[in-house]
Amino acid sequence: MAAASAAAPPPGPVIFISAGEPSGDLHGAALVRALRRRFPHARFLGLGGARMAAEGVELLAGLDELAVMGFVEVARHLPFFLRLRKRVFQALEHERVSLVVPIDYPGFNLRLARHARRCGVPVLYYIAPQVWAWHASRARHLAEDADAVAVILPFEAEFLRRAGARAEFVGHPLLDVPPPHGAHAEWAARHGLDPRRPVLALFPGSRRQEIARHLQLFAEAAARVTAVAPAVQPVIGASPDLPAEVYTGVRWPRVPSTDGLLHHATAALVKSGTSTLEAALAGTPLVVAYRMNPWSYRLAKRLVKVPHIALANLVADKRVAPELVQEAATPEALRDALLPLLDAGSPQRAAMLRELRQIRETLGGGGAADRVAELAAALLARRS
């Protein structure tokens, strides 16, 4: 008598995760790992990058297509986003998706959340859009369209609850990123740097358009720094999601941004965004700069309602790191802000190091992905 065939594994949920930028890809990959521990047979679809793909997410579009920001820039790519929206909406219905997890990326993901709600698919919004900063009226829409919102900044939960959202502070996922291994001398030797000399990290961005606006500016600022302090070694933190040719035309060496540059740098020049918080958590004094399309900037000035653009400063609720935006971001101004932070004995550096330690304490402990996975499991249990 033939042996009975092994029983097929029970079908798992189909989970759609949507991330449109490198930080979302990083945190989305961590969430997929946490979800697989609870749902070994789950199927994952979505939008994202190499990290999510490595965790087995079937991607409908990649980061190089998705990483567009700014009012004017998004308008130029509107036909692509309309086609993608149609494809994603069809996937929600045809693939029998059990749960949708949008990660930040509000221009696309808020529409995704609304469509999922109309289709009766639960929505767990992870890393809430910064509606408190520039479009507070959208908080009400988020409350209507998301069954739960997992927020990563401590002040966001109460703001969204007042708008009617079921919001929970889960901690910041950057706290779960392990620090790099190895001594500073070992790291410096690997990249051809002198471990005895200060390192100035340059983080011009993770999107093509950010590199186009910031790379030359940051390189010129670094040149002015070295003219005054020749021992300083400028190093560009290169995004692993972009081809090498986007960094051509500057003389400074490049190191993958994921290879511990912020942890080993003496100070950093960082474009506004998640990298400002990464620098703060690494304990690296920083200067923040940002340039965008002039028309987008004019519109943003009318909409943005917060006193700081850097996440590190928002968490601290004070101007810890200098912010230089648009015309104020000149090579000379950036040099003047950086030089005291590269001086080991300066009072400015000592004061900022104290503030950066406080920012880390404010963000609490790790475990964000596991907390979000618990929220996801509760929503899936309600649906079953």
N, C-alpha and C positions, 0 to 999 in steps of 0.2 A: 504494500500500500504506500503510495507516494506521501512524503511528508507534507503536512499542511504548510502553505506559504505564510510567511510572516505577515502579521497585520500591518496595514499601511498606517503611518503616523497620522494622528488626528489633524485635520486642517487647522492652521493657525489664522490669526487675523491678518487682513491686508491693511498696512499702515502707510499712508502717504505723508512724506516729510518734505517740506519745501524750504530750501535755504538758497539765498541769492548772492552770498558774498563769502569770502574765505573764513571769517569768524563763525558764520552760521554753519559752514561746512564742518569746521572743527567741532563745534558743539553738537551738531547733528550726528556726527560719527560717534561721539561719546554716548549720546542718547540711544542710538541703535544698539550699541553694545549692552547698555543697561536693559533695554527692552528684550533683547534676545535671551538674557538670563531668565526673564519671566515667561517669554513666549518663544521657545526654541524653534517652532515651526512657522513663525510669522514670515510674511512676505512684505518686503519694503519697496515702495516705489517713490519717485519724487524728483526734485530738482536739487542740484548740489554740485560738489566737486570731487576731487580724487579721493579725499578721505572718506566721504560717504560711500563712494563706489567701492572702495577697498573693504568696507563693512558689508557689502552685498546689496546695496541699494540700487535698484534698476532706475537709471537716470533718464528723464525725458529731455533734459537740457543741462548744459554744463556752465560752470562759473564764467568762462570767458564770454559767453553770450549774455549772461544775466547781470554781470557786474557793471551796471550803468546807473549813474546817479545825477541829480540836478534836473530842474524843470525842463530846461532847453534840451539837454542831452537825452532825456527820456522821450521827449516829443520826436526826436529824430529816429528813434528805434521803435516807434509805436507800431508799425506793421508787424514787426517780429513779435512783440508782446501780445498783439491781438491773435496771431496764429497760435502762439504758445498757450494763451488762455483757453482757446477752443480745444486744443489737444488735451490740456490738463483736465478741463471740465468733463470731456468725454471719458477720460480715464477713470474719474471718480465713479461714474455710472457703470461703465463696461467692466471694470475690474472689481466691482463690488467692494469698494473700500470701506473698512470698518471704522477708521479713525484718521483724521487729518491733523497734522502737527505743523503749522506754519512757524518758521523761525525768523523773527524780525522782518526785514525786507518789506516794508508796509505797502509800497506802491502796488505790488502784485499780490502779496499775501492777504491783505485785507479783503480784496475781491475774491480770492480763493476761499477765505473763511465764510463770506456771505453766500457763495454758491454752495458750499458744503452744507451750510445750515438749511438752505432751501431744498437740498436733496435728502435731508434727514440724517446726515453724517455728523457725528460728534466732532467738535473742534477743540483741541488743546493748543492754545497759542503760547509758544515758548519764546522768551525774550521779547517782551511786549514792545511794539513800536513806540518811539519816543513822542507819543501824542501830547504829553505834558509840556513838551518843548515848543512845538510848532503848530499843532492843530488839535487843540484840546477837544473840539467838537467830535473828533473821531473816537474819543474814549467811549462815547455812548454807543457808536456803531460796534466797537469792539465788544462791549458788554452784551449787546444784542446777539452777536454772531458767534462768540466763543463760549463754549460750555465751561471752560476754565482757562485762566491766564496764569502762567508761571513767570514771575518777574524776577530779575536778577539784581536790581538796585533797590535798596531798602526803602526808599521813599516812594517807590512806584505803587506799592500795594494799596496804600490808603487812598491815593489819588484815584486809582481805577475802581476801588470799592465805592467811592462816592458817586461814581458814574453808573454804578449798578453791576459791575463785573464781579465774578467770583475769582478774585486775585489772591495768589499766594506767593510770598517771597521764598524762593528755593535756594538762595545763595548764588554766588557768582561762579560760573563754570570755569573761569580762568584759575580759580583756586585749586582745581583738580588737575591742572596741567603740571606734570612733575618738573622740577627744576633740572637743568642740564647736569650731567655727570662730569666729573673730571675737574682738575685744578685749572686755575686761570692760565698758568704757564703752558699747560698741555693744550688748552684751547687756542691760545695765541700762536703756539708753534704750528698747529695744524693749519692755520690760516696765514702763515707767513708774517705774523705781527710780533713786535717786541713786547714781551709781557711787563717790562718795567715802565713803559710809556703809556700815558692815558689814551683811551679809545673813545672817539666820538661816533656814536651810532646815528646813522641817517635813515629815517623811515619815511620815504616820500609817498607811500601808499601801496595798496594791493590791487588797484584797478588801473587799466591802461590810461584812462583820462586823468587819474590822480598823478601818475608818473609823468605824464606830459606837462602837467601844471607845476609840479613840485621838484622834479629831479634836478633841473638846472639851477633853480633857486637854492636848493639845499647844498648842491655842489659848490656854488659860488660862496655861500655862507661859510662852508667848511674851509674854502681857500682863504678867506679872510681871517678865520680863526687861526689857521696854521701860519699865516703871515705874522701874527702876534705871538703865537705859542707854537714854535716849530716842532716841539716834541709830540704834539697831539696827532693821533692816527685816525683820520676819518674812515669809516667803513659803512658801505651801503647795505641795509637789510633788504635783500631781494626776495620778492614773493615767489614761492615755489609754483604758484599757479599761473605765472606769466613767463613768456619766452625771454631768453637772455637779451634779444635785440632791443627790447624796450629800454634797456639800461645803457645802451651805447652812447658815446659822446661825452662821458665823464671819466676823469682819471682815477677816481677812488676805487679801491678794491670792493668786491661784493662778497657777502656771506649770506647763505640762506637765512631768512628771518626766523626760521624754526630751529636754528642751530645755536641757540643760547646767546645771541649777540646782545640782547638787552641785559641779560644777567652779567655779562662780562664787560659791558661798557661803563666808562666813567660818567658819561652824561649822554643825553640823546636829544636829537632834533626830530620831532615826530609830527606828522600831519594829524589833524583832529580825527578822532575815531577810537576804536577799541584799543589801538596801540598805546594810547595815553594811559589807559588803565593797566595794560601789560607792563609798561615802564614803571608805574607806581607800585605794582605788586612785586616787581623785580627789585625795588628799592633803588632805581636809577633816576637821578635828577633829570628833568626834562624841560624843554621849551616846545611849545605847541605852535604850529603855523598851519594856515589853510588858505588856499586860493581856489576859486571856482569861476565858472562863467559869469561875466558881469551882470547879465540879465537875471540869471538864477540867484545871484547874490542880492540883487535889489528886491526880488520877490521874497527871498528868505528873511531879509531884514524886517520886512513887514509882518512876517508870520511868526518868527521865532520869539518866544516870550521868556527865555531864561537868561540869566546874567553871565553864563559861561558856555563855551562851546566844547570844552574838553570834559570827557567823562570823569577823569580824575578830579577835576575841580568841582564838578557837580556832586560827586559823592562826598567830597570834603566840605561842600557848601561854602567855599571860599576860593580865592584866586591863589592856589598853591603854585601852579606852573604858569609862567608868562604865556599869554596868548597873543599872537600877531596874525591878523587876518587881512586878506586882500592887499591894498596899497601899503598897509603898515608892515607887511612881511617883506622887508628888504634884506639883502645880504648883510648890510651893516647893522641893522637893528637885531637880526638874529645872532650875529657875532657878539654884539654887546651883551645880549641876554645869556649866551652860552659860556662865555669866558669865566665868569665867577663860579659856575657849576663844575667846570673842569679843574678848578683850583682846590686841591684837597684841604687846604686850610682856610677857605673863605667862610665867612659867617652865612652867606647866602646858601652855600651848599649844605652846611650843617642844619640850617633852619628847614630847608626843603626835605632833607632826610628824615627829620622828626615828623613832618607832616605826612610823608609817604607811609611811614609806619602806622600812623593813625588811620589812614585810608584803608590799609589792609585789615586792621581791626574792625573797622566799620562794616566791611563786607562779610564778616562772619566766617564760618567754617566751610569745608568742602562738601561734596556729595550732591551737587545740583542735579546731575543726570539721573541718579537713583531716585531723588524726590520727584522729578518730572515723570519718570517711569511709573512711580506709584500713582500719580494722578492719572496717567494714561490707563493703567490697569483698572482703576475705579470707573472710568468712563466706559471702557470695554465691557466691564462686568454689568453695568447698567444696560448696555445694548444687547447683551446675550439673553 
